Amino acid sequence: MQGREFAWTDADFDRVQAMIYKRAGISLHDGKHAMVYSRLSRRLRETGHHSFREYLGWLESAESPEWQEFVNALTTNLTSFFREHHHFEIFADLLKSKATGTPWRVWCSAASTGEEPYSIVMAALEALGQSAKFSLMASDIDSKVLASAAQGVYRLDGMKGIDHSRMQRYFLRGKGGNDGMVRVKPELSRLIEFLIVNLIRDDWPFKEPFDAVFCRNVMIYFDAETQRKVLERIYEVMKPGALLFVGHAENFSDSRDLFVLKGKTVYERR
């Protein structure tokens, strides 16, 4: 294509495909040429490289912090508060199904910029009350969005899915230079631990099993083999009978030995 700042070949794309698959399990299909060029060309500028061949060779030559930037650039973060609303109704029913005072451990495996984990905690407080024994592990592979999630600051005009009563109960409105922004209240953030987790690595830090796992719109980026491996690992960190919430385009009927379908995109661990 004329007018490109950097030369961009099929061989460059193939190399990126192989590198992101090995690093993060992400399968980039061939229609992603333009997206990959656009996102990684910024990394070439930032690091002072003059070609993709040079940049990718440098990246492969050593274990550097740039690997995290490479992964950050190629991951997609689409999220909103209370997305897939039916999941939160099912989740609330799960929380109400056990005796008051029961401790709950939940994992949100694709925290992105925080809308999903904060939605989970809001649902938990509403189901269990303020004295809830509830903890949420919120992870992502992208360090930048995770840092944003931990800050818990959002534009007011982007708060779709949050009604007036929740806005008043769970958020603080910015004043002066922060007008038009909101921040989550400490009662939400204190229940969440944010951490980087690469789903295809063997170094998951969890010591205790979970009562529920949200892994929504993650598996669509993996091929069938990687999906199966990740599902097996998720199975291992869940309690028997725990619920797995997945994305609307994800179907794991091939893994009936691990999970049984319990409702629309909700599975129960066997």
C-alpha positions in Angstrom: 0.0 0.0 0.0 1.3 3.5 -0.9 2.0 6.0 1.7 2.8 3.7 4.6 5.5 4.9 7.0 7.0 1.4 7.3 7.4 -1.4 4.9 4.9 -4.2 5.7 5.1 -7.6 4.2 3.2 -10.9 4.5 6.3 -12.3 6.2 6.1 -9.6 8.8 2.5 -10.4 9.5 3.2 -14.2 9.7 6.0 -13.5 12.2 3.6 -11.3 14.4 1.0 -14.1 14.2 3.5 -16.7 15.4 4.9 -14.4 18.2 1.5 -13.3 19.7 0.2 -16.9 19.5 3.3 -18.2 21.4 3.2 -15.4 23.9 -0.6 -15.0 24.6 -2.4 -17.8 22.7 -4.1 -15.3 20.5 -4.9 -16.5 17.0 -4.8 -13.5 14.6 -6.7 -14.3 11.4 -5.5 -13.1 8.0 -8.0 -10.3 7.9 -6.1 -8.4 10.7 -3.3 -7.1 8.5 -4.4 -3.4 8.8 -5.1 -3.6 12.5 -1.7 -5.1 13.3 0.2 -2.6 11.1 -1.6 0.3 12.7 -1.1 -0.8 16.3 2.5 -2.0 16.0 3.7 0.9 13.9 3.2 3.0 17.1 5.6 0.7 18.9 8.2 1.1 16.1 8.0 4.9 16.6 8.2 4.6 20.4 11.2 2.3 20.3 13.0 4.1 17.4 13.0 1.1 15.0 12.8 1.7 11.3 11.3 -1.6 10.1 9.1 -4.4 11.4 11.9 -6.8 10.7 14.2 -4.9 12.9 11.7 -4.4 15.7 10.5 -8.0 15.7 14.1 -9.3 15.7 15.0 -7.0 18.6 11.9 -8.2 20.5 12.8 -11.9 20.0 16.4 -11.3 21.0 15.8 -10.7 24.7 13.2 -10.8 27.4 12.4 -7.1 27.6 9.5 -5.0 29.0 8.6 -4.3 25.4 7.0 -7.7 25.2 4.2 -6.4 27.5 3.8 -3.4 25.2 3.6 -5.8 22.2 0.9 -7.8 23.9 -1.0 -4.6 25.0 -1.0 -3.3 21.4 -2.5 -6.5 20.0 -5.2 -7.1 22.6 -8.7 -5.7 22.1 -10.7 -4.2 25.0 -14.4 -3.8 24.5 -16.4 -3.6 27.7 -19.2 -1.8 29.5 -20.9 -1.9 32.9 -23.4 -4.8 33.4 -22.7 -6.1 29.9 -24.7 -9.4 29.3 -27.2 -8.3 32.0 -28.7 -11.8 32.4 -25.3 -13.0 33.8 -25.6 -10.7 36.8 -29.1 -11.9 37.6 -27.9 -15.6 37.5 -24.8 -14.5 39.6 -27.0 -12.8 42.2 -29.2 -15.9 42.5 -26.0 -18.0 43.0 -24.9 -15.7 45.8 -28.3 -15.8 47.5 -28.4 -19.6 47.3 -26.1 -20.1 50.4 -26.4 -19.1 54.0 -25.7 -15.5 55.1 -22.1 -15.1 56.0 -20.8 -17.6 53.5 -17.4 -16.4 52.1 -17.3 -16.1 48.3 -14.2 -16.1 46.0 -14.7 -15.0 42.4 -12.4 -14.5 39.4 -12.9 -12.0 36.6 -10.3 -13.2 34.0 -10.6 -10.3 31.5 -10.9 -7.2 33.7 -10.1 -4.8 30.9 -10.6 -1.2 32.1 -12.6 -2.3 35.1 -16.3 -2.1 34.1 -16.8 -5.8 34.5 -15.2 -6.4 37.9 -16.9 -3.3 39.4 -20.2 -4.6 38.0 -19.5 -8.0 39.6 -18.8 -6.3 43.0 -21.9 -4.1 42.8 -24.1 -7.2 42.1 -22.4 -9.0 45.0 -23.1 -6.1 47.5 -26.7 -5.9 46.4 -27.2 -9.7 46.8 -25.3 -10.1 50.0 -25.4 -6.8 51.8 -22.7 -4.5 53.0 -21.2 -7.1 55.4 -20.6 -9.5 52.5 -17.6 -11.9 52.8 -16.7 -11.4 49.2 -13.4 -11.1 47.3 -12.8 -10.7 43.6 -9.6 -11.4 41.7 -9.6 -9.2 38.6 -6.9 -10.1 36.0 -5.9 -9.2 32.5 -2.9 -9.7 30.2 -2.8 -6.0 29.3 -1.0 -4.0 31.9 -2.2 -0.6 30.7 -6.0 -1.4 31.0 -5.4 -3.1 34.3 -3.8 0.1 35.7 -6.7 2.1 34.4 -9.1 -0.4 36.1 -7.3 -0.1 39.4 -7.8 3.7 39.3 -11.5 3.2 38.8 -12.0 6.6 37.1 -14.5 7.0 34.3 -16.1 9.6 32.0 -19.6 10.3 33.1 -20.9 10.2 29.5 -19.6 6.6 29.2 -21.5 5.2 32.2 -24.1 3.3 30.2 -25.6 0.5 32.2 -25.4 2.4 35.5 -28.8 3.8 36.7 -29.2 6.8 38.9 -29.4 4.9 42.2 -26.2 2.9 41.5 -24.5 6.1 40.4 -25.3 7.7 43.7 -24.5 4.7 45.8 -21.2 3.5 44.2 -19.5 6.5 42.5 -18.1 9.9 43.5 -18.5 12.8 41.0 -15.5 14.8 40.1 -15.4 18.6 40.7 -13.5 21.4 39.3 -10.9 20.1 36.8 -12.4 16.6 37.2 -15.9 17.7 36.2 -17.5 15.1 33.9 -15.6 12.3 35.6 -16.6 9.8 38.3 -14.6 7.5 40.6 -15.7 4.2 42.2 -16.1 4.4 46.0 -13.7 2.5 48.3 -16.5 0.1 49.2 -16.1 -1.4 45.7 -12.4 -1.2 45.2 -11.5 -2.7 48.6 -13.1 -6.0 47.5 -10.9 -6.3 44.3 -7.4 -7.4 43.8 -6.0 -6.5 40.3 -3.3 -8.6 38.9 -1.7 -9.5 35.5 -2.5 -13.1 34.5 -1.6 -14.7 31.1 -4.1 -17.4 30.6 -1.8 -19.7 28.6 1.0 -19.6 31.1 1.5 -22.1 33.9 2.1 -19.5 36.6 -1.4 -18.7 37.8 -1.1 -17.3 41.3 -4.3 -18.7 42.8 -4.1 -20.7 46.0 -7.8 -21.2 46.8 -10.6 -22.4 44.4 -13.3 -20.1 43.1 -17.1 -20.2 43.5 -17.5 -18.4 40.1 -15.4 -17.4 37.1 -16.2 -14.7 34.5 -14.2 -15.5 31.4 -16.2 -13.6 28.8 -15.2 -12.9 25.2 -11.7 -14.2 25.8 -11.8 -17.6 24.2 -12.9 -16.2 20.8 -9.2 -15.1 20.4 -7.9 -18.7 20.9 -7.9 -21.7 18.6 -9.6 -24.9 19.7 -6.5 -26.5 21.2 -5.7 -23.4 23.3 -9.4 -23.1 24.3 -9.3 -26.6 25.7 -6.1 -26.1 27.6 -7.4 -22.9 29.2 -10.8 -24.5 30.1 -8.9 -27.4 31.8 -6.9 -24.9 33.8 -10.0 -22.9 34.7 -11.7 -26.2 35.8 -8.8 -26.9 38.1 -9.2 -23.5 40.0 -13.0 -23.8 40.4 -15.0 -25.6 43.1 -17.3 -28.4 42.1 -20.7 -26.8 41.1 -19.1 -23.4 40.6 -20.4 -21.3 37.7 -18.4 -20.2 34.6 -19.8 -17.2 32.7 -18.7 -16.9 29.1 -19.3 -14.5 26.1 -22.4 -14.6 23.9 -20.4 -16.0 20.9 -18.6 -18.7 22.9 -19.8 -22.4 23.1 -18.0 -25.1 25.0 -20.3 -28.1 24.3 -17.1 -30.0 23.2 -16.0 -29.9 26.9 -19.0 -31.6 28.5 -16.6 -33.7 30.5 -15.6 -30.4 32.4 -18.7 -28.2 32.3 -22.4 -28.6 31.8 -24.5 -25.9 30.3 -26.8 -24.3 32.9 -28.3 -21.4 31.0 -27.6 -18.9 28.3 -23.7 -18.8 28.2 -23.4 -20.1 31.8 -21.7 -23.4 32.6 -21.4 -25.4 35.8 -18.2 -27.2 36.8 -18.7 -30.9 37.1 
